[in-house]
Amino acid sequence: MSGKSSACLSLFSLIFVIGSLFTFVSKNLLFGGWTADTLQISPLRWVLATAVSVLVTSYGHSRKSLSTSGALLALLVGFCLTLAHISFLVSLLVFFLSSSKATKFKQDIKKRFDSEFKEGGQRNWLQVLCNGGMATELSLLYLLDVGSSDLPVDFRHHYRASWLGMGILGALACCNGDTWASELGAVLSKEEPILITSWKKVPRGTNGGVSFPGLVVSAVGGMLVGVGYFAGIYIATPSTELAMAPDQWKVILTGALAGLLGSIIDSLLGATLQYSGKDKKTGKIVEVAREGVVKISGRMILDNHSVNLVSSIITALLTPKIAMAVGM
């Protein structure tokens, strides 16, 4: 995908999220009367959602994990997720902190083969949108349908809330699992990765290249997001709700499976719809076909940001099925 096409896709996604927020505001403020009682949102939750979003994004900006544009959009993402469910907040924090650490791991090795390498792995608004857009959209739907309610995962008694919650878990686990696979798997593996569509060895940094360490850490990255979701449930969910719900530790297993699945989906998209070529002069992997670049795989249909967005959407839609399959 060209830079112009990628920007159009990202802009459409941003408009979609903002449109959902406008629908939420207009329905409850203009037509229904926006009050804490009708939406089950206490004043404390409003304060918490605002304070936590400001503190975390300020921290990320000061540590150069977020650019100014990325921090501004992250404020919206953090606010929406915190307002909807404490588990969404904790999962988001786990994703942000662990993926930032993974991005900064052995940067000296990554810069040797990655033409898109940026010191510190600073995320701009486009990266925040593609990684957090689906989770934000689902959190808005959660607020519209359920309200601000810290319910456990229980498809028998709270089907829609559980479906939306597991969709958010899937989106964040996918992004974290893929980040861990890309940032850690590439430097932990002693051998060259294998292209997921052909099972042939390809240079490090090739889109769609997988390795055993990469697949393992993708599951671990998703599992950590599941641990965050699990912790949020026990922090905020009423004991009466937990008593009727199935074992919530299965959320951790669901997160691990979603992280692994998301990484595989990302690799499949990367190997087929994202161009990978080796620059003869620098020896680095590039995403644009041009003179002096030897093609390895894929086509110039999607770029890395678009692949992240699409894989998070697909994983979010599949994760509720995974959760039900493991007995949630």
HELIX and SHEET records of a PDB file:
HELIX    1   1 GLY A    3  VAL A   25  1                                  23    
HELIX    2   2 SER A   26  PHE A   31  3                                   6    
HELIX    3   3 ALA A   36  LEU A   39  1                                   4    
HELIX    4   4 PRO A   43  SER A   62  1                                  20    
HELIX    5   5 THR A   68  ALA A   84  1                                  17    
HELIX    6   6 ILE A   86  THR A  103  1                                  18    
HELIX    7   7 GLN A  107  LYS A  110  1                                   4    
HELIX    8   8 GLU A  119  GLY A  121  5                                   3    
HELIX    9   9 TRP A  125  ASP A  145  1                                  21    
HELIX   10  10 TYR A  159  TRP A  180  1                                  22    
HELIX   11  11 ALA A  181  GLY A  185  3                                   5    
HELIX   12  12 ALA A  186  LEU A  188  1                                   3    
HELIX   13  13 PHE A  212  ALA A  236  1                                  25    
HELIX   14  14 SER A  239  MET A  244  1                                   6    
HELIX   15  15 LYS A  250  LEU A  273  1                                  24    
HELIX   16  16 ASN A  304  ALA A  325  1                                  22    
SHEET    1   A 2 ILE A 194  LEU A 195  0                                        
SHEET    2   A 2 GLY A 209  VAL A 210 -1                                        
SHEET    1   B 3 ILE A 285  VAL A 286  0                                        
SHEET    2   B 3 SER A 276  ASP A 279 -1                                        
SHEET    3   B 3 VAL A 293  SER A 297 -1                                        
END                                                                             
